[in-house]
């Protein structure tokens, strides 16, 4: 697979849903401290976890972000002294969302470190199949529409150790039309930019006629979007786990992307929109892929989300809100550095005629 971003944060980041997550810091600290007792850098991790619990939301956010980064880095440096089998590089993830798809650029199997790589990934959210000329795309609420837009992510990926990937991502949007279908032709910051720290092949073992493994990543989001700035959001963090199964012939693969995202809010009610604001979101996105050749593959993604807002209300109570969708698509490698993924998106609570036409394109600049 080359690109895996199904409807990035468009769905949830602009939603007024979220919730309160209770971290059991003391219990977790004891467990983690025991687990990392013999690990290099464990003293640093223990110091991070032993920060005063009354340091406020910002201290808690920094503590957990630093902990996960330290843990991933330690595992990656340890793995760098070993040879690894199976999939190398950035694991494709459909569901970036929220789905936010990622691209797949396989790296050669080696214990050497790789230089930086820069890429531009664009997501075109297109019209419904029954009204291609409408100038709008189906929204997440029944009967709603959004303007046509092109989300763009400029990324610079560093590979300091085998199976460790650090990627700052700048996110911006070009709006072709507004929600009424009229020309907009403007740039905007609709989604937060972020830094992703990915750890691939945490384990990768042969089981029967397949390889079973696990990838993970941590993302730290900055309040660059208009929505976050209006809500006075400090930022957000996302932790993902991606178990995968691959057949030995590499024809079939199964990915199970799961993540939780937590927003650090300073307000319970948006001072601009006068509504509750996002607090926590849970996402799952299992997918199946069949590889026809090195350049062509087909995939099917199922996505489900649940979000809780700053007042503790979850989005399941809204009958007009779509919580699940299905996305069939293809990954095509056009040239060595150009990948294109056309796909359909159907919110299952809406008529099938609202299925939208979408395209992801990725250009590897170097």
Helices and strands as residue ranges (DSSP letters): E 3-4, H 25-35, H 42-49, H 56-79, E 102-103, E 114-128, E 136-138, E 145-147, E 149-161, E 164-177, E 183-188, E 194-207, E 210-222, H 226-230, E 235-247, E 252-264, E 278-291, E 296-309, G 315-317, E 324-335, E 338-347, G 352-354, E 356-364
